[in-house]
């Protein structure tokens, strides 16, 4: 799970309940309450990454993935720091 902070606040009580759309090629959904994330302790980290670095790392990850290069439609995941 990743917690991402965005500019501007949203009241979780105003978000839809029981269905949160996830990354799944437009078909992913988790049927839970958005309030279920309340009380989860944040990960302590000083990591900060620029959007351009995310794009670079994504392209590099795709370049290294033989299945992605062959199909352009595979689900995968990676762990990285800001450079690799």
Z-matrix of the N, CA and C atoms (Angstrom, degrees):
N
C 1 1.428
C 2 1.512 1 107.95
N 3 1.298 2 116.29 1 140.82
C 4 1.456 3 121.57 2 175.74
C 5 1.515 4 108.54 3 -121.27
N 6 1.286 5 115.95 4 140.52
C 7 1.462 6 120.86 5 174.60
C 8 1.517 7 106.43 6 -111.35
N 9 1.308 8 116.23 7 124.00
C 10 1.459 9 122.04 8 -176.87
C 11 1.520 10 108.15 9 -120.15
N 12 1.326 11 117.01 10 130.34
C 13 1.450 12 121.64 11 177.87
C 14 1.515 13 108.62 12 -95.94
N 15 1.309 14 116.22 13 133.00
C 16 1.453 15 122.99 14 179.05
C 17 1.518 16 109.57 15 -116.57
N 18 1.327 17 115.59 16 159.06
C 19 1.455 18 119.26 17 174.19
C 20 1.519 19 107.96 18 -69.79
N 21 1.293 20 116.47 19 136.94
C 22 1.465 21 120.54 20 -178.44
C 23 1.511 22 110.12 21 87.37
N 24 1.308 23 117.22 22 134.01
C 25 1.466 24 121.23 23 -177.29
C 26 1.518 25 110.56 24 -99.00
N 27 1.312 26 114.53 25 149.05
C 28 1.464 27 122.35 26 172.91
C 29 1.520 28 107.12 27 -120.70
N 30 1.299 29 116.18 28 138.91
C 31 1.455 30 120.95 29 175.13
C 32 1.520 31 107.74 30 -81.73
N 33 1.344 32 117.06 31 118.07
C 34 1.460 33 120.29 32 -177.70
C 35 1.522 34 112.11 33 -57.68
N 36 1.319 35 116.99 34 -29.35
C 37 1.463 36 119.26 35 179.69
C 38 1.528 37 111.58 36 -65.76
N 39 1.339 38 117.51 37 -19.77
C 40 1.464 39 120.89 38 179.41
C 41 1.529 40 112.33 39 -88.75
N 42 1.316 41 117.75 40 -10.49
C 43 1.462 42 120.74 41 -179.36
C 44 1.522 43 110.27 42 -78.80
N 45 1.340 44 116.69 43 155.71
C 46 1.470 45 119.03 44 179.61
C 47 1.525 46 111.15 45 -63.19
N 48 1.308 47 115.32 46 144.02
C 49 1.452 48 120.72 47 179.15
C 50 1.515 49 110.34 48 -99.09
N 51 1.301 50 114.31 49 154.31
C 52 1.460 51 123.96 50 172.82
C 53 1.521 52 114.89 51 72.62
N 54 1.321 53 119.30 52 -9.45
C 55 1.456 54 118.64 53 178.70
C 56 1.524 55 108.96 54 -147.00
N 57 1.311 56 116.51 55 112.24
C 58 1.451 57 122.79 56 176.16
C 59 1.517 58 106.57 57 -115.24
N 60 1.328 59 117.49 58 122.52
C 61 1.461 60 121.26 59 -179.10
C 62 1.526 61 108.73 60 -74.01
N 63 1.308 62 116.20 61 132.00
C 64 1.459 63 122.21 62 -179.37
C 65 1.516 64 109.78 63 -117.63
N 66 1.319 65 115.95 64 174.78
C 67 1.463 66 119.26 65 177.74
C 68 1.521 67 108.65 66 -75.01
N 69 1.272 68 116.68 67 114.86
C 70 1.460 69 122.38 68 179.70
C 71 1.513 70 109.00 69 -163.34
N 72 1.320 71 115.77 70 45.06
C 73 1.467 72 121.47 71 -178.92
C 74 1.526 73 110.65 72 55.71
N 75 1.318 74 116.55 73 37.46
C 76 1.449 75 120.73 74 179.14
C 77 1.510 76 114.42 75 82.65
N 78 1.315 77 117.73 76 -1.55
C 79 1.461 78 120.61 77 -176.75
C 80 1.521 79 112.70 78 -115.46
N 81 1.324 80 118.05 79 -3.21
C 82 1.457 81 120.35 80 -176.87
C 83 1.516 82 111.36 81 -78.83
N 84 1.300 83 116.52 82 141.11
C 85 1.460 84 121.18 83 176.12
C 86 1.518 85 109.24 84 -155.64
N 87 1.314 86 115.47 85 139.41
C 88 1.459 87 121.71 86 172.67
C 89 1.516 88 106.37 87 -111.78
N 90 1.293 89 116.51 88 126.85
C 91 1.454 90 120.26 89 -178.01
C 92 1.517 91 109.64 90 -95.73
N 93 1.333 92 114.37 91 81.00
C 94 1.453 93 122.13 92 -179.71
C 95 1.511 94 108.24 93 -145.81
N 96 1.281 95 116.52 94 168.61
C 97 1.453 96 121.54 95 177.06
C 98 1.522 97 109.40 96 -81.89
N 99 1.327 98 116.58 97 138.48
C 100 1.462 99 120.69 98 176.22
C 101 1.522 100 110.94 99 -62.58
N 102 1.316 101 117.67 100 -23.65
C 103 1.463 102 121.24 101 179.15
C 104 1.521 103 112.49 102 -73.58
N 105 1.337 104 117.93 103 -11.36
C 106 1.464 105 121.14 104 179.44
C 107 1.522 106 112.27 105 -62.53
N 108 1.319 107 117.81 106 -20.49
C 109 1.465 108 119.66 107 -179.01
C 110 1.525 109 112.06 108 -82.06
N 111 1.324 110 117.12 109 -11.80
C 112 1.457 111 119.93 110 177.52
C 113 1.524 112 109.65 111 -60.41
N 114 1.303 113 116.64 112 137.90
C 115 1.452 114 121.15 113 177.20
C 116 1.521 115 114.11 114 89.88
N 117 1.322 116 118.09 115 -7.18
C 118 1.466 117 120.16 116 176.45
C 119 1.523 118 107.62 117 -73.04
N 120 1.318 119 116.14 118 129.20
C 121 1.457 120 120.43 119 -177.84
C 122 1.525 121 110.32 120 -74.49
N 123 1.328 122 117.56 121 136.38
C 124 1.463 123 120.35 122 179.12
C 125 1.529 124 111.46 123 -71.34
N 126 1.302 125 116.10 124 152.12
C 127 1.460 126 122.27 125 174.21
C 128 1.519 127 107.02 126 -79.72
N 129 1.317 128 116.45 127 129.45
C 130 1.458 129 120.39 128 178.10
C 131 1.520 130 108.46 129 -80.98
N 132 1.317 131 116.73 130 117.95
C 133 1.458 132 120.93 131 -179.02
C 134 1.521 133 109.54 132 -156.43
N 135 1.312 134 115.16 133 145.99
C 136 1.460 135 120.02 134 175.15
C 137 1.529 136 110.55 135 -99.34
N 138 1.337 137 116.83 136 6.55
C 139 1.460 138 121.06 137 -178.50
C 140 1.520 139 110.74 138 -63.57
N 141 1.303 140 115.01 139 130.45
C 142 1.458 141 122.43 140 174.04
C 143 1.517 142 106.22 141 -136.59
N 144 1.323 143 117.49 142 131.59
C 145 1.456 144 120.19 143 -175.69
C 146 1.521 145 109.54 144 -132.32
N 147 1.304 146 115.63 145 137.03
C 148 1.455 147 122.13 146 -179.23
C 149 1.525 148 110.39 147 -80.02
N 150 1.324 149 117.85 148 148.84
C 151 1.467 150 120.41 149 177.04
C 152 1.528 151 113.32 150 -54.33
N 153 1.322 152 117.67 151 -38.58
C 154 1.471 153 120.72 152 179.26
C 155 1.528 154 111.11 153 -62.78
N 156 1.335 155 117.23 154 -35.89
C 157 1.466 156 120.64 155 177.82
C 158 1.526 157 110.97 156 -68.50
N 159 1.340 158 116.99 157 -37.06
C 160 1.465 159 120.18 158 176.98
C 161 1.521 160 109.75 159 -62.37
N 162 1.323 161 117.11 160 -44.87
C 163 1.471 162 120.59 161 178.55
C 164 1.521 163 111.16 162 -62.09
N 165 1.330 164 116.94 163 -43.68
C 166 1.468 165 120.74 164 179.00
C 167 1.527 166 110.93 165 -61.68
N 168 1.332 167 116.69 166 -47.30
C 169 1.465 168 120.51 167 -179.11
C 170 1.527 169 111.37 168 -64.45
N 171 1.326 170 117.30 169 -37.03
C 172 1.466 171 120.66 170 177.54
C 173 1.520 172 110.51 171 -63.87
N 174 1.321 173 116.65 172 -45.99
C 175 1.474 174 120.37 173 178.89
C 176 1.521 175 111.02 174 -62.61
N 177 1.320 176 117.26 175 -40.80
C 178 1.464 177 121.20 176 178.85
C 179 1.528 178 110.62 177 -65.16
N 180 1.324 179 116.50 178 -41.42
C 181 1.461 180 121.22 179 178.04
C 182 1.525 181 110.32 180 -61.79
N 183 1.321 182 116.66 181 -44.83
C 184 1.461 183 120.74 182 178.80
C 185 1.531 184 111.07 183 -64.75
N 186 1.328 185 116.54 184 -37.87
C 187 1.463 186 120.35 185 179.36
C 188 1.523 187 110.97 186 -63.38
N 189 1.321 188 116.63 187 -35.66
C 190 1.465 189 121.08 188 -178.25
C 191 1.531 190 113.17 189 -81.96
N 192 1.310 191 118.07 190 -11.75
C 193 1.460 192 121.75 191 -176.84
C 194 1.524 193 110.67 192 -92.46
N 195 1.322 194 116.54 193 108.76
C 196 1.464 195 120.89 194 179.91
C 197 1.524 196 111.63 195 -61.66
N 198 1.323 197 117.12 196 -41.31
C 199 1.465 198 120.39 197 -178.45
C 200 1.528 199 110.23 198 -66.26
N 201 1.348 200 117.14 199 -40.58
C 202 1.465 201 119.40 200 178.39
C 203 1.527 202 110.27 201 -62.84
N 204 1.325 203 116.82 202 -44.89
C 205 1.469 204 119.74 203 -179.41
C 206 1.522 205 111.14 204 -61.42
N 207 1.326 206 117.17 205 -33.43
C 208 1.464 207 120.75 206 -178.41
C 209 1.529 208 112.12 207 -79.40
N 210 1.340 209 117.73 208 -31.82
C 211 1.464 210 119.97 209 -171.84
C 212 1.524 211 114.63 210 -118.08
N 213 1.315 212 117.81 211 -26.07
C 214 1.473 213 123.83 212 -173.42
C 215 1.523 214 111.40 213 54.34
N 216 1.323 215 116.92 214 27.16
C 217 1.460 216 119.62 215 -179.12
C 218 1.505 217 112.98 216 -155.81
N 219 1.313 218 117.77 217 53.83
C 220 1.455 219 120.69 218 -178.89
C 221 1.531 220 108.67 219 -123.69
N 222 1.316 221 116.37 220 143.39
C 223 1.459 222 120.71 221 175.54
C 224 1.523 223 108.39 222 -88.24
N 225 1.317 224 115.93 223 134.42
C 226 1.454 225 120.79 224 179.53
C 227 1.516 226 108.31 225 -154.68
N 228 1.319 227 115.81 226 171.43
C 229 1.459 228 120.92 227 -178.54
C 230 1.515 229 109.15 228 -143.73
N 231 1.315 230 115.32 229 160.97
C 232 1.451 231 120.54 230 -178.29
C 233 1.522 232 109.58 231 -149.88
N 234 1.321 233 115.26 232 152.84
C 235 1.458 234 122.22 233 169.30
C 236 1.515 235 106.60 234 -112.73
N 237 1.318 236 117.06 235 140.31
C 238 1.463 237 118.62 236 -178.51
C 239 1.522 238 109.97 237 -154.54
N 240 1.328 239 113.96 238 169.71
C 241 1.451 240 119.65 239 167.93
C 242 1.530 241 105.78 240 -105.09
N 243 1.297 242 118.49 241 -159.26
C 244 1.462 243 119.04 242 -176.18
C 245 1.521 244 113.76 243 -76.84
N 246 1.321 245 117.98 244 -10.99
C 247 1.465 246 120.28 245 -176.52
C 248 1.516 247 114.26 246 -121.90
N 249 1.304 248 119.17 247 -23.75
C 250 1.473 249 120.86 248 -172.71
C 251 1.513 250 111.43 249 -145.77
